[in-house]
Amino acid sequence: MDKLQAEDARYLKRKVKGGSLDVHPTEKALIVQYEVEATVLGEVGDPMVGERKECQKIIRLKSLSANTDIGSLARKVVEECRLIHPAKLPEVEQLLFYLQKRKNPDKREKHSPRDLTPFEEMELDEEASINSIDDYVELLYEDIPEKVRGATLILHLARNPDNLEELLQNETALGALARVLREDWKQSVDLATTIIYVFFCFSSFSQFHGLVTHYKIGALCMNIIEHELKRYDLWQEELQKKKKANILQLWSICVVCVTYGEQKDYEKALKKYQGLLTKQEQLLRVALYLLLNLAEDMRTELKMRNKNIVHTLVKTLDRQDEELLLLVLSFLKKLSIFLENKNDMAETDVVEKLARLVPCEHEDLLNITLRLLLNLSFDTGLRSQMVQSGLIPKLSTLLADESQRQLCVCILYHISVDDRFKSMFAYTDCIPQLMKMLFDCGGSPLDPELISFCINLAANDRNAQVICEGHGLKMLMSRALKLKDVLIMKMVRNLSQHDGPTKNLFIDYVGDLAAQVGREEKEEYVIECLGTLANLTIPDLDWELVLKEYNLVPYLKDHLNPGSAEDDLILEVVILIGTVSTDDSCAAMMARSGIIPALIHLLNAQQEDDEFVCQIVYVFYQMVFHQATRDVIIKDTQVPAYLIDLMHDKNTEICKVCDNTLDIIAEYDGEWGRKIQSEKFRWHNSQWLEMVENRSMADDGNLFMYEDDGDPFMYGDDGETFLHNRDILERPDLFYHADVIIPAHGTISPEMYTDYQNGDMGQVGGLPGSKNIHTFGQSTVTPSQRPTTAYGFRPDEQFFYSYTGTASR
């Protein structure tokens, strides 16, 4: 059919239809939209094939200035451009008047990778024509100046997207450009820049990436960039030598003429260096833009990484040109989303180089720098480098800039995740600015990054003091109580965990917090209120009055039932009970309300959850300090038995709390004391007991015989075994003595005990395992702090109460 149409086609009809007019968004130019309709006619004039294409023409007005006569210029534009109908002369005048009055764009305005700005060598007196492309290709076979001119003319054609399709079909031109670039790029920077710019125009469109890859322009650009960076290092080294020689000559007073000569040589070398640097940075910009466009394909990007593109880009960050830095940072930001590239950046000094750019006057450059830092801040090691580079005070200062605030908050939030760096924020103006941002939000929802950052900072003691200065705590409590804001209340809860002046400030808000517990509020909000109350271990706080005033005891008891609420809420109830149980009257109130059996039932239900077990045991530990609750726990419940079972739990915190609680129980109840001692003895000497039992079974009834190879320590002086066919734990004389109780933790050797009986150990301190026991009296030991928990306070100190205290003689 195509053959038939080719034979029948005799005439080609082309019709151009004018369209709309508009001004160029950045340049002093008019844009004319028009439509081209091409029709192939047969022999009899009937249309066979038709095609319609929308095009545009840009009319640049270089002579337009503030003193230009708009009317004359408009008539000239209409006369020379056939696409504009004479009837549109008033519209042209109006558009020209707008261009004349429009302010020039900011010189610092940056262009996207697809809008690469021209440079001086691109300007030509003649106008390029697509019909003369063969002549331009012929110039590529001449000397370097002619090659530059030919490549520049082709570049002018390539900058118009309408010509790319036609240039794509001209394999001769593209092949010649690729050959010249490959052979002559070292001879002329202008030539290399111009040819790479031509291929950059193709790389701006994804459908032409195959063409650029076919001629291996990407790999060639990598080699060119690497070579230019080495040349830059040599220039720097040579310039430093001349500068050093110049300084040395200036110090010499005797040879004035030589000093003048050296000064002149240095200035000449510096001027030459600046000229070379400008051209080199143009070349780097064009080459890196092309690579950035090609990196849209993940496979191509991987090839670039294999050629060490990350280290090349980081090395380029030493430059001062803002256009080049903006491009390099955009490229690094794109690469940083992949773990392998991020690890490559971590091997370099990328954070230190980025810190140099924060802050800077160039808004776009600062923004892209912060975005790259945000991507890198997910890495713990790189966050440490950010802190070491002094970014915390710099980013804190940038919080005042609304355009960069969100990025700064996100980066600082990531840094605040690490406990090592939380305290550093107290010595900057970060916290006052955050409090102002919280206050300015009014009743609107808070940004999650902002409030999350504040929650992290509130976990540090020094930060908490800064936050609560002035009316900080009052403002937070007011917002949390008024809006029922869960996240603000979580921040308040973190503030309440710090001892000292910060915790005492919460006394004024205990009533407000307690009032939130009994109401029908959101469960998450109530959890934070309960957690805040549980943190208030203030000696002067009258918990009995609070419990009665707000009728909290029934609420606490009802929410101890498994399944009555979410586990997080039940856990906070247990922690609050542990806090109020430090008060004797509150502990008695809890015992009368039946909370102790409810705790035991909850312990059975949540025995696999270490957090629940640890906090419930801590409640028992607090209650055994009070006479009323101690009698209930020891005589009316099986709490001691549960504690004995948990005494050797895998969780060390549970073991600590159990040991301390059982020590107090053993002090006040002899029967449980013996059971506890027996269990400790059994656990510590389990291997020896197992050996004894196995030996007894092996003797097959001959327990009273003493074999030559037998163990003499198993028998008495009369040859009779110590066991007497009884359980060894029923022989208290093996580990009790009339004068002193030897602790059953197995830490005292027989030799040490013999020395003590003979009086060789002196009177100071007594046995290391003995303690001072006040029979039927209140223990002189004070309750310990709450055990380590993921929800409550985390004390650093160890339990200072021990069953193995110092003996009194």
Secondary structure as GFF3:
##gff-version 3
##sequence-region A 1 809
A	DSSP	alpha_helix	2	8	.	.	.	ID=ss1
A	DSSP	beta_strand	11	23	.	.	.	ID=ss2
A	DSSP	beta_strand	29	41	.	.	.	ID=ss3
A	DSSP	beta_strand	47	60	.	.	.	ID=ss4
A	DSSP	alpha_helix	70	80	.	.	.	ID=ss5
A	DSSP	three_ten_helix	86	88	.	.	.	ID=ss6
A	DSSP	alpha_helix	89	101	.	.	.	ID=ss7
A	DSSP	three_ten_helix	120	122	.	.	.	ID=ss8
A	DSSP	three_ten_helix	130	132	.	.	.	ID=ss9
A	DSSP	alpha_helix	133	139	.	.	.	ID=ss10
A	DSSP	alpha_helix	144	158	.	.	.	ID=ss11
A	DSSP	three_ten_helix	161	163	.	.	.	ID=ss12
A	DSSP	alpha_helix	164	169	.	.	.	ID=ss13
A	DSSP	alpha_helix	171	184	.	.	.	ID=ss14
A	DSSP	alpha_helix	189	203	.	.	.	ID=ss15
A	DSSP	three_ten_helix	206	208	.	.	.	ID=ss16
A	DSSP	alpha_helix	209	214	.	.	.	ID=ss17
A	DSSP	alpha_helix	217	251	.	.	.	ID=ss18
A	DSSP	alpha_helix	256	294	.	.	.	ID=ss19
A	DSSP	alpha_helix	298	306	.	.	.	ID=ss20
A	DSSP	alpha_helix	309	316	.	.	.	ID=ss21
A	DSSP	alpha_helix	322	335	.	.	.	ID=ss22
A	DSSP	alpha_helix	339	346	.	.	.	ID=ss23
A	DSSP	alpha_helix	350	355	.	.	.	ID=ss24
A	DSSP	alpha_helix	363	376	.	.	.	ID=ss25
A	DSSP	alpha_helix	380	388	.	.	.	ID=ss26
A	DSSP	alpha_helix	391	398	.	.	.	ID=ss27
A	DSSP	alpha_helix	402	416	.	.	.	ID=ss28
A	DSSP	alpha_helix	419	422	.	.	.	ID=ss29
A	DSSP	three_ten_helix	423	427	.	.	.	ID=ss30
A	DSSP	alpha_helix	430	440	.	.	.	ID=ss31
A	DSSP	alpha_helix	448	458	.	.	.	ID=ss32
A	DSSP	alpha_helix	461	468	.	.	.	ID=ss33
A	DSSP	alpha_helix	472	483	.	.	.	ID=ss34
A	DSSP	alpha_helix	486	496	.	.	.	ID=ss35
A	DSSP	alpha_helix	501	504	.	.	.	ID=ss36
A	DSSP	three_ten_helix	505	509	.	.	.	ID=ss37
A	DSSP	alpha_helix	510	517	.	.	.	ID=ss38
A	DSSP	alpha_helix	523	535	.	.	.	ID=ss39
A	DSSP	alpha_helix	543	549	.	.	.	ID=ss40
A	DSSP	alpha_helix	552	558	.	.	.	ID=ss41
A	DSSP	alpha_helix	567	580	.	.	.	ID=ss42
A	DSSP	alpha_helix	584	593	.	.	.	ID=ss43
A	DSSP	alpha_helix	595	605	.	.	.	ID=ss44
A	DSSP	alpha_helix	610	623	.	.	.	ID=ss45
A	DSSP	alpha_helix	627	635	.	.	.	ID=ss46
A	DSSP	alpha_helix	639	646	.	.	.	ID=ss47
A	DSSP	alpha_helix	652	668	.	.	.	ID=ss48
A	DSSP	alpha_helix	670	684	.	.	.	ID=ss49
A	DSSP	alpha_helix	686	698	.	.	.	ID=ss50
A	DSSP	three_ten_helix	712	714	.	.	.	ID=ss51
A	DSSP	three_ten_helix	728	730	.	.	.	ID=ss52
A	DSSP	three_ten_helix	732	734	.	.	.	ID=ss53
A	DSSP	alpha_helix	750	757	.	.	.	ID=ss54
###
